[in-house]
Amino acid sequence: MSLTSSLYSGVSGLATLGNSMQIIGDNIANVNTVGFKAGSYVFQDLLSQATATQSGTSQIGRGVALADVYSTFEQGSFETTGNTTDLAIGGDGFFILRQPSSDLLFYSRAGNFSFDKEGYLVNPEGYIVQGWVLDGNGDDVGSVTDIMLSSFTSPPDESDRITVITNLDSDAISSTTAPAIFSDSWDATLPSGPISSTSYNYQSTVKVYDSLGSTHDITIYYDKNPGSDTSWDYLITCNPTEDMRTGFSGTSSAGLLARGQIDFNETSGTIMNITMDLCTAPGTWAANATNANGYYAFTPDFFGGTATAMSIEFNIGSRDSGGGTFANDSLSTTQFARSSTTTFQSANGYGAGDFQGVDVDVDGVITGIYSNGQLIELNRVALAKFLNVQGLHKEGGNLYRQTRDSGDAITNHPGTNGLGSIAPNSLEQSNVDIANEFVKMIASQRGFQANSKIITTVDTMLADIINLKR
């Protein structure tokens, strides 16, 4: 009878509202869980039963049921941390994680990662973060795989270019007396040193690296040409004891690499022409030509083996633009009426370095930081998205698993194809709204209380019916 059915309507309300309280309780319990997405629910009425009325057949509801439970994937707020491998996703997407003991892939919004003892980037449960290995140009190599540190040293890179920008004092007086030649001032056999401080006007030293990462000083000596107010002679030298060119050891020319002349414009003080001769044997010089980049190059050898000579471009801020015409850069060597000074100097190349840590960019690129100052792009974190995120299956541990309802994962770089960008040194917090959950709790509590009244009221009505028979 309909009165008894009312009991089951009340029972369905108690059961359904009890389940809603479980969802609310789970949300509140995970209010501080990294990357947690709050659950929500939808109620629906049960199939109604037909009953006869004076106006015909009508329907009477039979209670309530839980129609659906789903996660709300709104963006959670970010918490800044001191860990460079703590990552948060700003926008759509999931981190891809592989179970260590299998090839199963899982997906998560929680980015509290760290490197384990084997160099794998993992979450607290040991699931391995997936991404791409990067080549020397920062391009992806192959398909998505485990992110693992494998490069704990940065190999050295030998120098192939030095830049020395100077101003040479236009009022300087030559230290060389004509017809003497400036390069004759160098004598590596002298116990006092290969060149006297009275034999030149100015010097500048720059450090270069050989192929093993050892450093060597390259010193450029300048002296005003005794026969001109607008020309300067220069010598390019190294430490005579480090000069391993065949036939130079123990000679007066040891360490003497090249010589040349710089001609300046009389009124503007800018470079008009440069020459360079290479010291090919003790006391022997050969005219040099500019390379494809428009620079002269000298060739020190710090090893003395077969084909161990280096080729180092000499850049003073001017290059051969063709036909022996030199074009000056915005920063170039000059001859102005002020003290000779080095405006800028540098050399490329670097020594070997040890791994010190990593940095992560917004595009998911993990960059290794090394003690030699090098920053090497190692890996890129991969993100995935789904056409139906509600179809993902919760696995616990902040993990989701793809299902037939979710569709296949669409994998790409962070910040592309609708995927969010990476926020390093940050964690995405739970998106649970405490105030909203408390309001739902009050509504569910009152609903539960009202449904319990249905049962007690129907019980009283049934007792009255029973009491009709005395």
DRENDO-1510 file (C-alpha; in Angstrom, 1 decimal, always signed):
<recs>
REC; n; res; u; v; w
REC; 1; MET; +0.0; +0.0; +0.0 .
REC; 2; SER; +1.0; +3.6; -0.5 .
REC; 3; LEU; +1.6; +4.2; +3.2 .
REC; 4; THR; +4.2; +1.4; +3.4 .
REC; 5; SER; +5.9; +2.8; +0.2 .
REC; 6; SER; +6.3; +6.1; +2.1 .
REC; 7; LEU; +8.7; +4.3; +4.4 .
REC; 8; TYR; +10.9; +3.3; +1.5 .
REC; 9; SER; +10.8; +6.9; +0.2 .
REC; 10; GLY; +12.2; +8.1; +3.5 .
REC; 11; VAL; +14.8; +5.3; +3.5 .
REC; 12; SER; +16.0; +6.3; +0.0 .
REC; 13; GLY; +16.3; +9.9; +1.3 .
REC; 14; LEU; +18.4; +8.7; +4.3 .
REC; 15; ALA; +20.6; +6.5; +2.2 .
REC; 16; THR; +21.2; +9.2; -0.5 .
REC; 17; LEU; +21.8; +12.0; +1.9 .
REC; 18; GLY; +24.2; +9.7; +3.9 .
REC; 19; ASN; +26.2; +9.2; +0.7 .
REC; 20; SER; +26.2; +13.0; +0.1 .
REC; 21; MET; +27.7; +13.5; +3.6 .
REC; 22; GLN; +30.4; +11.0; +2.7 .
REC; 23; ILE; +31.3; +13.1; -0.3 .
REC; 24; ILE; +31.3; +16.3; +1.7 .
REC; 25; GLY; +33.4; +14.6; +4.4 .
REC; 26; ASP; +35.9; +13.4; +1.8 .
REC; 27; ASN; +36.2; +17.0; +0.5 .
REC; 28; ILE; +36.7; +18.5; +3.9 .
REC; 29; ALA; +39.2; +15.8; +4.8 .
REC; 30; ASN; +41.3; +16.6; +1.7 .
REC; 31; VAL; +41.1; +20.4; +2.1 .
REC; 32; ASN; +45.0; +20.5; +2.4 .
REC; 33; THR; +45.7; +17.6; -0.1 .
REC; 34; VAL; +48.0; +18.8; -2.9 .
REC; 35; GLY; +46.2; +18.8; -6.3 .
REC; 36; PHE; +43.0; +17.4; -4.9 .
REC; 37; LYS; +39.8; +18.1; -6.9 .
REC; 38; ALA; +36.6; +18.4; -4.8 .
REC; 39; GLY; +33.8; +15.9; -5.5 .
REC; 40; SER; +30.3; +16.9; -6.2 .
REC; 41; TYR; +27.0; +15.0; -6.6 .
REC; 42; VAL; +23.7; +15.1; -8.3 .
REC; 43; PHE; +20.4; +13.7; -7.0 .
REC; 44; GLN; +17.6; +12.3; -9.2 .
REC; 45; ASP; +14.1; +11.0; -8.4 .
REC; 46; LEU; +13.3; +7.3; -8.6 .
REC; 47; LEU; +10.9; +5.8; -11.1 .
REC; 48; SER; +7.4; +6.9; -10.1 .
REC; 49; GLN; +4.5; +4.4; -9.6 .
REC; 50; ALA; +1.1; +4.9; -11.2 .
REC; 51; THR; -2.0; +5.4; -9.1 .
REC; 52; ALA; -5.7; +5.9; -9.9 .
REC; 53; THR; -7.2; +9.2; -9.2 .
REC; 54; GLN; -10.6; +10.7; -10.1 .
REC; 55; SER; -9.0; +12.5; -13.0 .
REC; 56; GLY; -7.3; +9.4; -14.3 .
REC; 57; THR; -4.0; +7.7; -13.8 .
REC; 58; SER; -1.3; +9.8; -12.0 .
REC; 59; GLN; +2.3; +9.3; -10.8 .
REC; 60; ILE; +3.6; +9.3; -7.3 .
REC; 61; GLY; +7.4; +9.5; -6.7 .
REC; 62; ARG; +9.1; +6.7; -4.9 .
REC; 63; GLY; +12.1; +8.6; -3.4 .
REC; 64; VAL; +15.5; +9.8; -4.4 .
REC; 65; ALA; +18.7; +8.3; -5.7 .
REC; 66; LEU; +22.3; +9.5; -6.2 .
REC; 67; ALA; +22.5; +10.2; -10.0 .
REC; 68; ASP; +26.2; +11.0; -10.3 .
REC; 69; VAL; +29.4; +11.8; -8.4 .
REC; 70; TYR; +32.0; +13.8; -10.2 .
REC; 71; SER; +35.1; +15.8; -9.6 .
REC; 72; THR; +35.2; +19.6; -10.1 .
REC; 73; PHE; +38.4; +20.4; -12.0 .
REC; 74; GLU; +38.5; +24.2; -11.3 .
REC; 75; GLN; +42.0; +25.6; -10.8 .
REC; 76; GLY; +43.3; +25.4; -7.3 .
REC; 77; SER; +45.4; +28.2; -5.8 .
REC; 78; PHE; +49.3; +28.0; -5.8 .
REC; 79; GLU; +51.5; +27.7; -2.8 .
REC; 80; THR; +55.1; +28.8; -3.3 .
REC; 81; THR; +57.7; +26.3; -2.0 .
REC; 82; GLY; +61.5; +26.2; -1.8 .
REC; 83; ASN; +61.8; +23.1; -3.9 .
REC; 84; THR; +62.7; +23.6; -7.6 .
REC; 85; THR; +61.0; +20.3; -8.6 .
REC; 86; ASP; +57.7; +21.2; -7.0 .
REC; 87; LEU; +55.6; +21.9; -10.1 .
REC; 88; ALA; +52.0; +23.2; -10.6 .
REC; 89; ILE; +49.9; +23.4; -13.7 .
REC; 90; GLY; +48.3; +26.7; -14.5 .
REC; 91; GLY; +45.5; +25.7; -16.8 .
REC; 92; ASP; +44.3; +22.3; -18.2 .
REC; 93; GLY; +46.3; +19.1; -18.2 .
REC; 94; PHE; +47.8; +16.4; -16.0 .
REC; 95; PHE; +51.3; +15.2; -15.2 .
REC; 96; ILE; +52.0; +11.7; -16.6 .
REC; 97; LEU; +53.4; +9.2; -14.2 .
REC; 98; ARG; +54.5; +5.6; -14.8 .
REC; 99; GLN; +54.2; +2.9; -12.2 .
REC; 100; PRO; +57.7; +1.7; -11.5 .
REC; 101; SER; +56.9; -2.0; -11.7 .
REC; 102; SER; +54.9; -1.9; -14.9 .
REC; 103; ASP; +54.2; +0.2; -18.0 .
REC; 104; LEU; +50.9; +1.5; -16.6 .
REC; 105; LEU; +50.5; +5.2; -16.9 .
REC; 106; PHE; +48.6; +7.4; -14.4 .
REC; 107; TYR; +47.7; +11.1; -14.4 .
REC; 108; SER; +47.9; +13.6; -11.6 .
REC; 109; ARG; +47.6; +17.3; -10.8 .
REC; 110; ALA; +49.8; +16.9; -7.8 .
REC; 111; GLY; +53.4; +18.1; -8.7 .
REC; 112; ASN; +55.3; +17.4; -5.5 .
REC; 113; PHE; +58.2; +15.7; -7.2 .
REC; 114; SER; +61.8; +15.0; -6.3 .
REC; 115; PHE; +64.8; +13.0; -7.7 .
REC; 116; ASP; +65.3; +9.6; -6.1 .
REC; 117; LYS; +68.7; +8.0; -5.5 .
REC; 118; GLU; +68.8; +6.6; -9.1 .
REC; 119; GLY; +68.1; +10.0; -10.6 .
REC; 120; TYR; +64.5; +9.5; -11.6 .
REC; 121; LEU; +62.0; +12.3; -11.0 .
REC; 122; VAL; +59.3; +10.7; -8.9 .
REC; 123; ASN; +56.2; +11.6; -6.8 .
REC; 124; PRO; +56.1; +10.6; -3.1 .
REC; 125; GLU; +54.8; +7.1; -4.0 .
REC; 126; GLY; +57.7; +6.5; -6.4 .
REC; 127; TYR; +55.8; +6.9; -9.6 .
REC; 128; ILE; +58.1; +8.2; -12.4 .
REC; 129; VAL; +57.3; +11.5; -14.1 .
REC; 130; GLN; +57.2; +11.2; -17.9 .
REC; 131; GLY; +58.7; +13.6; -20.4 .
REC; 132; TRP; +61.2; +14.0; -23.3 .
REC; 133; VAL; +64.9; +13.9; -23.4 .
REC; 134; LEU; +66.4; +17.0; -25.0 .
REC; 135; ASP; +69.3; +17.3; -27.3 .
REC; 136; GLY; +72.0; +19.9; -27.4 .
REC; 137; ASN; +69.7; +22.3; -29.2 .
REC; 138; GLY; +66.8; +21.9; -26.8 .
REC; 139; ASP; +64.7; +19.7; -29.2 .
REC; 140; ASP; +62.9; +16.6; -28.2 .
REC; 141; VAL; +64.6; +13.2; -28.7 .
REC; 142; GLY; +62.3; +10.3; -29.4 .
REC; 143; SER; +59.0; +9.7; -27.6 .
REC; 144; VAL; +57.8; +10.3; -24.0 .
REC; 145; THR; +59.9; +8.4; -21.5 .
REC; 146; ASP; +61.0; +8.4; -17.9 .
REC; 147; ILE; +62.6; +11.7; -16.7 .
REC; 148; MET; +66.0; +10.7; -15.3 .
REC; 149; LEU; +69.2; +12.6; -14.6 .
REC; 150; SER; +72.1; +11.0; -16.4 .
REC; 151; SER; +74.4; +14.0; -17.0 .
REC; 152; PHE; +76.2; +14.8; -13.7 .
REC; 153; THR; +79.2; +16.5; -15.4 .
REC; 154; SER; +79.4; +19.2; -18.0 .
REC; 155; PRO; +82.3; +18.4; -20.4 .
REC; 156; PRO; +84.7; +21.2; -21.3 .
REC; 157; ASP; +84.5; +23.2; -24.5 .
REC; 158; GLU; +87.7; +24.7; -26.0 .
REC; 159; SER; +87.8; +28.4; -26.8 .
REC; 160; ASP; +87.6; +29.4; -30.5 .
REC; 161; ARG; +87.1; +33.1; -30.1 .
REC; 162; ILE; +88.4; +36.0; -27.9 .
REC; 163; THR; +87.0; +39.5; -27.9 .
REC; 164; VAL; +89.2; +42.3; -26.7 .
REC; 165; ILE; +87.9; +45.8; -27.0 .
REC; 166; THR; +90.3; +48.6; -26.0 .
REC; 167; ASN; +90.9; +52.3; -26.3 .
REC; 168; LEU; +94.5; +53.1; -27.3 .
REC; 169; ASP; +95.7; +56.5; -26.2 .
REC; 170; SER; +96.1; +58.7; -29.3 .
REC; 171; ASP; +98.7; +60.8; -27.3 .
REC; 172; ALA; +100.9; +57.8; -26.5 .
REC; 173; ILE; +104.5; +57.8; -27.6 .
REC; 174; SER; +106.0; +54.6; -29.2 .
REC; 175; SER; +108.2; +52.5; -27.0 .
REC; 176; THR; +109.9; +51.1; -30.2 .
REC; 177; THR; +112.6; +53.1; -31.9 .
REC; 178; ALA; +112.6; +52.9; -35.7 .
REC; 179; PRO; +113.7; +51.0; -37.6 .
REC; 180; ALA; +113.3; +48.3; -34.9 .
REC; 181; ILE; +110.3; +46.0; -35.1 .
REC; 182; PHE; +108.0; +45.6; -32.1 .
REC; 183; SER; +108.0; +41.8; -32.3 .
REC; 184; ASP; +111.8; +41.8; -31.8 .
REC; 185; SER; +111.1; +43.1; -28.2 .
REC; 186; TRP; +110.0; +39.5; -27.3 .
REC; 187; ASP; +112.6; +37.1; -26.2 .
REC; 188; ALA; +111.4; +34.0; -24.2 .
REC; 189; THR; +115.0; +33.1; -23.2 .
REC; 190; LEU; +115.5; +36.1; -21.0 .
REC; 191; PRO; +115.4; +35.2; -17.3 .
REC; 192; SER; +113.6; +38.5; -16.5 .
REC; 193; GLY; +110.7; +37.6; -18.7 .
REC; 194; PRO; +110.0; +37.6; -22.4 .
REC; 195; ILE; +109.2; +41.3; -22.7 .
REC; 196; SER; +110.1; +44.4; -20.7 .
REC; 197; SER; +107.4; +46.7; -19.4 .
REC; 198; THR; +109.3; +49.6; -21.2 .
REC; 199; SER; +108.9; +47.9; -24.5 .
REC; 200; TYR; +105.1; +48.5; -25.0 .
REC; 201; ASN; +102.4; +51.0; -24.3 .
REC; 202; TYR; +99.6; +48.8; -23.1 .
REC; 203; GLN; +98.7; +45.1; -22.5 .
REC; 204; SER; +95.5; +43.1; -22.0 .
REC; 205; THR; +95.1; +39.5; -20.9 .
REC; 206; VAL; +92.2; +37.1; -21.5 .
REC; 207; LYS; +91.8; +33.5; -20.3 .
REC; 208; VAL; +91.1; +30.7; -22.8 .
REC; 209; TYR; +90.3; +27.0; -22.4 .
REC; 210; ASP; +91.8; +24.1; -24.1 .
REC; 211; SER; +89.9; +20.9; -25.1 .
REC; 212; LEU; +90.5; +19.4; -21.6 .
REC; 213; GLY; +89.2; +22.4; -19.8 .
REC; 214; SER; +92.6; +23.8; -18.7 .
REC; 215; THR; +93.0; +27.5; -18.7 .
REC; 216; HIS; +95.7; +29.5; -20.5 .
REC; 217; ASP; +96.4; +33.3; -20.5 .
REC; 218; ILE; +96.5; +35.0; -23.9 .
REC; 219; THR; +98.2; +38.4; -23.6 .
REC; 220; ILE; +98.0; +41.1; -26.3 .
REC; 221; TYR; +100.7; +43.8; -26.2 .
REC; 222; TYR; +100.1; +47.1; -27.9 .
REC; 223; ASP; +102.7; +49.7; -28.9 .
REC; 224; LYS; +102.2; +52.8; -31.1 .
REC; 225; ASN; +103.9; +52.5; -34.5 .
REC; 226; PRO; +107.0; +54.8; -34.4 .
REC; 227; GLY; +106.3; +55.8; -38.0 .
REC; 228; SER; +102.6; +56.9; -37.7 .
REC; 229; ASP; +100.3; +58.7; -35.3 .
REC; 230; THR; +97.3; +56.6; -36.4 .
REC; 231; SER; +98.8; +53.0; -36.4 .
REC; 232; TRP; +99.4; +50.6; -33.5 .
REC; 233; ASP; +101.5; +47.4; -33.6 .
REC; 234; TYR; +100.3; +44.4; -31.5 .
REC; 235; LEU; +101.6; +41.0; -30.4 .
REC; 236; ILE; +99.5; +38.0; -29.4 .
REC; 237; THR; +101.3; +35.8; -26.9 .
REC; 238; CYS; +101.0; +33.0; -24.4 .
REC; 239; ASN; +103.2; +31.7; -21.6 .
REC; 240; PRO; +106.4; +30.4; -23.3 .
REC; 241; THR; +106.3; +27.3; -21.0 .
REC; 242; GLU; +102.9; +26.4; -22.3 .
REC; 243; ASP; +103.8; +26.8; -26.0 .
REC; 244; MET; +104.0; +23.3; -27.4 .
REC; 245; ARG; +104.3; +24.1; -31.1 .
REC; 246; THR; +106.9; +22.0; -32.8 .
REC; 247; GLY; +110.3; +23.6; -32.7 .
REC; 248; PHE; +109.5; +26.5; -30.4 .
REC; 249; SER; +110.4; +25.1; -27.0 .
REC; 250; GLY; +113.5; +26.8; -25.6 .
REC; 251; THR; +113.7; +29.4; -28.4 .
REC; 252; SER; +113.3; +33.2; -28.2 .
REC; 253; SER; +110.1; +32.9; -30.1 .
REC; 254; ALA; +108.4; +30.5; -27.7 .
REC; 255; GLY; +105.0; +32.0; -26.8 .
REC; 256; LEU; +105.0; +34.4; -29.6 .
REC; 257; LEU; +101.9; +33.6; -31.6 .
REC; 258; ALA; +101.0; +36.4; -34.0 .
REC; 259; ARG; +101.7; +40.1; -34.7 .
REC; 260; GLY; +99.9; +42.7; -36.7 .
REC; 261; GLN; +99.0; +46.4; -37.1 .
REC; 262; ILE; +95.8; +48.3; -36.5 .
REC; 263; ASP; +95.2; +51.5; -38.5 .
REC; 264; PHE; +92.8; +54.2; -37.2 .
REC; 265; ASN; +91.0; +57.0; -38.8 .
REC; 266; GLU; +92.8; +60.3; -38.0 .
REC; 267; THR; +89.7; +62.3; -37.2 .
REC; 268; SER; +87.2; +59.7; -35.9 .
REC; 269; GLY; +89.6; +57.4; -34.0 .
REC; 270; THR; +87.8; +54.2; -35.4 .
REC; 271; ILE; +89.5; +51.2; -37.1 .
REC; 272; MET; +90.2; +51.5; -40.8 .
REC; 273; ASN; +92.3; +48.4; -41.3 .
REC; 274; ILE; +93.9; +45.4; -39.5 .
REC; 275; THR; +96.7; +43.0; -40.5 .
REC; 276; MET; +98.0; +39.9; -38.9 .
REC; 277; ASP; +101.1; +37.7; -39.4 .
REC; 278; LEU; +101.4; +34.2; -37.8 .
REC; 279; CYS; +104.7; +33.1; -36.3 .
REC; 280; THR; +105.0; +29.7; -38.1 .
REC; 281; ALA; +108.5; +28.9; -36.9 .
REC; 282; PRO; +111.1; +30.7; -34.7 .
REC; 283; GLY; +111.9; +34.0; -36.4 .
REC; 284; THR; +109.6; +33.1; -39.4 .
REC; 285; TRP; +106.4; +35.0; -40.1 .
REC; 286; ALA; +103.6; +34.3; -42.6 .
REC; 287; ALA; +100.8; +36.6; -43.8 .
REC; 288; ASN; +97.4; +35.6; -42.5 .
REC; 289; ALA; +94.0; +35.9; -44.1 .
REC; 290; THR; +90.6; +36.5; -42.5 .
REC; 291; ASN; +88.3; +33.5; -42.1 .
REC; 292; ALA; +84.7; +33.1; -43.3 .
REC; 293; ASN; +83.5; +35.2; -40.4 .
REC; 294; GLY; +85.8; +38.1; -41.3 .
REC; 295; TYR; +88.2; +37.7; -38.4 .
REC; 296; TYR; +91.9; +36.8; -38.2 .
REC; 297; ALA; +92.7; +33.7; -36.3 .
REC; 298; PHE; +95.8; +32.6; -34.4 .
REC; 299; THR; +96.8; +29.0; -33.7 .
REC; 300; PRO; +98.2; +28.2; -30.2 .
REC; 301; ASP; +99.1; +24.6; -29.4 .
REC; 302; PHE; +99.1; +23.6; -25.7 .
REC; 303; PHE; +99.5; +19.8; -26.2 .
REC; 304; GLY; +102.1; +19.3; -28.8 .
REC; 305; GLY; +100.5; +16.3; -30.4 .
REC; 306; THR; +99.2; +15.6; -33.9 .
REC; 307; ALA; +96.5; +18.1; -35.0 .
REC; 308; THR; +96.2; +19.5; -31.4 .
REC; 309; ALA; +96.6; +23.2; -32.5 .
REC; 310; MET; +93.6; +25.4; -31.7 .
REC; 311; SER; +92.2; +28.1; -34.0 .
REC; 312; ILE; +91.1; +31.2; -32.1 .
REC; 313; GLU; +89.4; +34.2; -33.7 .
REC; 314; PHE; +90.7; +37.6; -32.7 .
REC; 315; ASN; +87.9; +40.0; -32.4 .
REC; 316; ILE; +88.6; +43.7; -31.6 .
REC; 317; GLY; +85.2; +44.9; -32.8 .
REC; 318; SER; +85.9; +45.0; -36.5 .
REC; 319; ARG; +85.6; +42.5; -39.3 .
REC; 320; ASP; +86.6; +42.2; -42.9 .
REC; 321; SER; +83.4; +42.8; -44.8 .
REC; 322; GLY; +84.9; +41.9; -48.1 .
REC; 323; GLY; +87.7; +43.2; -50.4 .
REC; 324; GLY; +89.9; +44.2; -47.4 .
REC; 325; THR; +87.3; +46.7; -46.1 .
REC; 326; PHE; +86.8; +46.5; -42.4 .
REC; 327; ALA; +83.3; +47.2; -40.8 .
REC; 328; ASN; +83.2; +48.3; -37.2 .
REC; 329; ASP; +80.7; +47.0; -34.6 .
REC; 330; SER; +78.9; +49.3; -32.3 .
REC; 331; LEU; +81.5; +48.3; -29.7 .
REC; 332; SER; +85.0; +48.3; -31.2 .
REC; 333; THR; +88.6; +49.2; -30.5 .
REC; 334; THR; +89.3; +52.9; -30.8 .
REC; 335; GLN; +92.1; +55.5; -30.6 .
REC; 336; PHE; +90.9; +58.4; -28.5 .
REC; 337; ALA; +92.8; +61.0; -26.5 .
REC; 338; ARG; +92.4; +59.3; -23.1 .
REC; 339; SER; +94.4; +56.7; -21.2 .
REC; 340; SER; +94.6; +53.2; -22.8 .
REC; 341; THR; +92.1; +50.9; -21.2 .
REC; 342; THR; +90.3; +47.6; -21.9 .
REC; 343; THR; +86.6; +48.4; -22.4 .
REC; 344; PHE; +85.4; +44.8; -22.8 .
REC; 345; GLN; +87.0; +41.4; -23.0 .
REC; 346; SER; +85.7; +37.8; -23.1 .
REC; 347; ALA; +86.5; +34.3; -24.4 .
REC; 348; ASN; +84.1; +31.5; -25.2 .
REC; 349; GLY; +84.6; +28.0; -24.0 .
REC; 350; TYR; +84.6; +26.7; -20.5 .
REC; 351; GLY; +86.1; +24.0; -18.3 .
REC; 352; ALA; +84.5; +20.8; -16.9 .
REC; 353; GLY; +81.7; +21.3; -14.4 .
REC; 354; ASP; +79.9; +19.3; -11.8 .
REC; 355; PHE; +76.1; +19.0; -11.5 .
REC; 356; GLN; +74.7; +21.4; -8.8 .
REC; 357; GLY; +71.0; +21.4; -9.3 .
REC; 358; VAL; +68.1; +22.0; -11.7 .
REC; 359; ASP; +65.8; +24.7; -12.8 .
REC; 360; VAL; +62.4; +24.3; -14.4 .
REC; 361; ASP; +60.9; +26.8; -16.9 .
REC; 362; VAL; +57.2; +27.6; -17.6 .
REC; 363; ASP; +57.4; +25.4; -20.7 .
REC; 364; GLY; +58.4; +22.4; -18.6 .
REC; 365; VAL; +62.1; +22.4; -19.6 .
REC; 366; ILE; +64.4; +21.0; -16.9 .
REC; 367; THR; +67.8; +22.7; -17.1 .
REC; 368; GLY; +70.8; +21.4; -15.3 .
REC; 369; ILE; +73.0; +23.9; -13.5 .
REC; 370; TYR; +76.7; +23.1; -13.4 .
REC; 371; SER; +79.7; +24.5; -11.4 .
REC; 372; ASN; +81.3; +25.8; -14.6 .
REC; 373; GLY; +78.4; +28.2; -15.1 .
REC; 374; GLN; +76.8; +26.2; -17.9 .
REC; 375; LEU; +73.0; +25.7; -18.1 .
REC; 376; ILE; +72.2; +22.5; -20.1 .
REC; 377; GLU; +68.7; +21.7; -21.1 .
REC; 378; LEU; +68.1; +18.0; -20.1 .
REC; 379; ASN; +64.4; +17.1; -20.2 .
REC; 380; ARG; +61.0; +18.5; -20.8 .
REC; 381; VAL; +58.0; +17.6; -18.6 .
REC; 382; ALA; +55.1; +16.2; -20.6 .
REC; 383; LEU; +51.4; +17.0; -20.0 .
REC; 384; ALA; +48.3; +15.2; -21.0 .
REC; 385; LYS; +44.6; +16.2; -21.4 .
REC; 386; PHE; +41.4; +14.3; -22.0 .
REC; 387; LEU; +38.2; +15.1; -23.9 .
REC; 388; ASN; +36.2; +13.9; -20.9 .
REC; 389; VAL; +38.0; +14.4; -17.7 .
REC; 390; GLN; +34.9; +13.3; -15.8 .
REC; 391; GLY; +35.5; +9.8; -17.3 .
REC; 392; LEU; +38.8; +9.4; -15.4 .
REC; 393; HIS; +38.9; +6.8; -12.7 .
REC; 394; LYS; +40.3; +7.8; -9.3 .
REC; 395; GLU; +43.1; +5.5; -8.1 .
REC; 396; GLY; +43.9; +7.1; -4.8 .
REC; 397; GLY; +47.3; +8.8; -4.1 .
REC; 398; ASN; +46.3; +11.8; -6.2 .
REC; 399; LEU; +46.3; +9.6; -9.3 .
REC; 400; TYR; +43.8; +9.1; -12.1 .
REC; 401; ARG; +43.6; +6.3; -14.7 .
REC; 402; GLN; +42.2; +6.7; -18.2 .
REC; 403; THR; +39.1; +4.8; -19.1 .
REC; 404; ARG; +37.0; +4.2; -22.1 .
REC; 405; ASP; +34.8; +7.1; -21.1 .
REC; 406; SER; +37.7; +9.5; -20.7 .
REC; 407; GLY; +39.1; +8.7; -24.1 .
REC; 408; ASP; +42.8; +8.5; -24.9 .
REC; 409; ALA; +45.3; +10.9; -23.4 .
REC; 410; ILE; +46.4; +13.8; -25.7 .
REC; 411; THR; +50.1; +14.5; -24.9 .
REC; 412; ASN; +52.0; +17.6; -25.7 .
REC; 413; HIS; +54.4; +20.3; -24.4 .
REC; 414; PRO; +53.2; +22.6; -21.6 .
REC; 415; GLY; +51.7; +25.7; -23.0 .
REC; 416; THR; +50.7; +24.2; -26.3 .
REC; 417; ASN; +47.5; +22.6; -27.7 .
REC; 418; GLY; +45.3; +24.0; -25.0 .
REC; 419; LEU; +47.6; +22.6; -22.2 .
REC; 420; GLY; +48.5; +24.8; -19.2 .
REC; 421; SER; +51.9; +26.1; -18.4 .
REC; 422; ILE; +54.2; +25.0; -15.6 .
REC; 423; ALA; +54.7; +27.0; -12.4 .
REC; 424; PRO; +58.0; +25.9; -10.9 .
REC; 425; ASN; +58.6; +26.2; -7.1 .
REC; 426; SER; +54.9; +25.9; -6.6 .
REC; 427; LEU; +52.2; +23.3; -5.7 .
REC; 428; GLU; +48.6; +23.5; -6.7 .
REC; 429; GLN; +46.4; +23.3; -3.6 .
REC; 430; SER; +43.0; +21.6; -3.1 .
REC; 431; ASN; +40.1; +23.4; -4.7 .
REC; 432; VAL; +37.8; +22.6; -1.8 .
REC; 433; ASP; +35.7; +25.6; -0.7 .
REC; 434; ILE; +35.2; +25.1; +3.0 .
REC; 435; ALA; +32.3; +27.6; +3.2 .
REC; 436; ASN; +30.5; +25.9; +0.4 .
REC; 437; GLU; +31.1; +22.4; +1.9 .
REC; 438; PHE; +29.6; +23.6; +5.3 .
REC; 439; VAL; +26.5; +25.0; +3.5 .
REC; 440; LYS; +26.1; +21.6; +1.8 .
REC; 441; MET; +26.6; +19.9; +5.1 .
REC; 442; ILE; +23.8; +21.9; +6.7 .
REC; 443; ALA; +21.5; +21.2; +3.8 .
REC; 444; SER; +22.3; +17.5; +3.9 .
REC; 445; GLN; +21.8; +17.4; +7.7 .
REC; 446; ARG; +18.4; +19.0; +7.5 .
REC; 447; GLY; +17.4; +16.8; +4.6 .
REC; 448; PHE; +18.5; +13.8; +6.5 .
REC; 449; GLN; +16.5; +15.0; +9.6 .
REC; 450; ALA; +13.4; +15.6; +7.5 .
REC; 451; ASN; +13.6; +12.1; +5.9 .
REC; 452; SER; +13.9; +10.5; +9.3 .
REC; 453; LYS; +10.7; +12.3; +10.2 .
REC; 454; ILE; +9.0; +10.6; +7.3 .
REC; 455; ILE; +9.8; +7.2; +8.8 .
REC; 456; THR; +8.7; +8.1; +12.4 .
REC; 457; THR; +5.5; +9.7; +11.1 .
REC; 458; VAL; +4.6; +6.7; +8.9 .
REC; 459; ASP; +5.3; +4.5; +11.8 .
REC; 460; THR; +2.8; +6.5; +13.9 .
REC; 461; MET; +0.2; +6.3; +11.1 .
REC; 462; LEU; +0.7; +2.5; +10.9 .
REC; 463; ALA; +0.2; +2.2; +14.6 .
REC; 464; ASP; -3.1; +4.1; +14.4 .
REC; 465; ILE; -4.3; +1.7; +11.6 .
REC; 466; ILE; -3.4; -1.3; +13.8 .
REC; 467; ASN; -5.3; +0.3; +16.7 .
REC; 468; LEU; -8.4; +0.4; +14.6 .
REC; 469; LYS; -8.9; -3.3; +15.5 .
REC; 470; ARG; -9.5; -3.6; +19.2 .
</recs>
